[in-house]
Amino acid sequence: MGWTIFLIAVGLLVVIFVVVYNGLVRDRNRVDNAWSQIDVQLKRRYDLIPNLVETVKGYATHEQETFERVTQARAGAQSASTPAEQAQAENFLTQALRQLFAVAEDYPELRASENFASLQEDLEETENRIAVSRQIYNDTVLTYNNRVQQIPTNIVAAITGFKPREFFVAGDEAEEAPVVEF
């Protein structure tokens, strides 16, 4: 009788361990998926930027420093690997885009360009998608981190190597999308 109770207790612990482990895997995969959604939107943004720069270059050829700043910021954002690095790089890119749009304000014929207007609209839509994706990612990270840090899942997480994830925290300058309306 004693061995039966012991085996039932061990079996129950194994089942609980497996259920908790599978829940952690599911939540970790959700975090990874949410990050990939941010990545998709950021890549869309990065693809728009060269077209935007080239369009502005056609009208404002003497603004080379601004174009280089946008290009460097884009490259830095593309090479970021962690959410913290990505957030910082995106903040620099947002600032560079604001400078690019400030340059564009000095060229009425550029603002009237159908190509420029289309790029502005695409960028604004992309910025909105990034904001939504960032919110979803941070909500998913919150859920995952809570599970990793709460009892009893924290025990399974510690045994199996699950670690809390970083939030994607935008700086104050990235709280708003770049101004794209003229």
N, C-alpha and C positions, 0 to 999 in steps of 0.2 A: 504494500500500500504506500509506503514511504517513497519508493522509487517511482511509482506512478505519479504521485503529486509533483515530485521533482522534475520528471520528464514533461509533464503538462506545463509546469512553470517555465521550463527552458523553452519549450515549443512556443508558448505564448510570447516570451521575450523575443524570440527569433521573428515571429510574425510581426510584432510591434516594430522591431528594428527595420524589417523589410518595408513595411508601410511608411514609416517615417523617412527612410532613405529614398524611396521612390517619390515621395512628396518633395523632398529637397531637390532631387534630380529634375522633376517637373518644373519647379520654381526657378531653378538655375537656367533651364532651357528657355523659359519665358523671358528671363532677363536677357539672355543672348539674342533671342528673337527681337525683343524690343530695341536692343542696341543696333541690330542689323537694319531695323526700320529707320532709325536715325541716320545710319550710314547711307542708306539709299537716298534719303532726302539731301544729305550733305553732298553726295556725289552729283546729284541733280543740280544743286547750287553751284558746285565747282565747274560743271559743264557750261552753265550759263555765263559765268564770269568772263572767260576769254572773248565770247561774242560781244558782251557788253563793253569790255575794254576796247576791242577793235572798233566798235561803233563810235565810241566817244573819241578814240584816236583820230578817226576820219575828220572830225570837226575841231579837235583841240590838240593838234600835234605838238605843241610846245609844253605840254603837261607831263613830260616823261617821268618825273619823279613820282607823281601820283600813280601812273600806270605800273611803274616798277614796284611800288609799295603794295598795290593790289595783287600783283603777280606773286610777290614774295609771301604775302599773307595767305594767299590761296595754297601755295606750295607747303607752307608751314602747317596749315590746317589739314592738308591731305596726308601729311606724314605723322600726325599725332596718333598715339596708340592707346592712351588711357582716357577715361572720361574727363579727368582733371586737365590733362594736356589738351584734349579736344576742346574743352570749354574755353581755355585760355586762348588757343589758336583761333577759335571762332570769334572771340571778342576782338582780336586784332584784325581779323578779316572784316568784321562788321564796321570797325572804325575806318578801315581802308575804303570800303564801299561807300561809306558816308562822304569821305573826301572826294571820291570819284563822282558822286552825284552832286556835290557842291561845285565841282568843276563844270559839270553839265549845265548847271543853272546859268552860267555865263554865255551859253550858246543857244539862243532861241530856236535857230533852225534845227539844232540837234533835238531839242525837246519836242519839236513838231514832227520829227521823223517817225514814220510808222514802225520801222524796225526797232528803234529805241523804245517806243511806247510798248511794243509787244514784249521786249526784254524786261522792261520795268514790271509789267503785269506778271510775267512768268516768275520773276524774282520775288515779288511780293507774295505770290501764291506759294512758292517754295518756302519762304520764311515762315509762313503760317503753318505749313506742313511740318517744318522742323520743330516749331514750338509745340505742336500737338504730339509729335513723336517723342520729344524730350519729356513731356509730361507723362506720357504712357510709360516710358522707360523708368523715370523716377518713381512712379507708383509701383511698378513691378519690382524695382530694387528694394523699395520699402517693405513690400510683402516678403520678399526673399530674405532680406536682412533680419526681419522680425522672426522668421522661422529659424534662421541660423543662430539667433541669440536667445531664443526662449527655451525654457525647459519643457519637455524632455528632448526636443529636436536638437538643442545645442550639444547634447551628449553625442548623438549620432553624427552631427556635423563635425564635431571635433575629432571623432574617431576616423571619419572618412575623408577629412580634409576640405570640407566646405568652408569657405571664408566669406565674410561680408563683401559686398561690391560697392564701388564708388558711385555716388550720384553724379549726374551731369548738371553741374551748377554753373549757370551763366553769371557773369559779372554784371555790375550795375549798367555798364554801357551796352550790354546786350539785352537788356530788358525789353527794348523796343526793336522792331525790325528796322533796317535802314530805311530812311525816308526816301521813297521812290516816286512821290507825286510832285508834279510841278504845276 
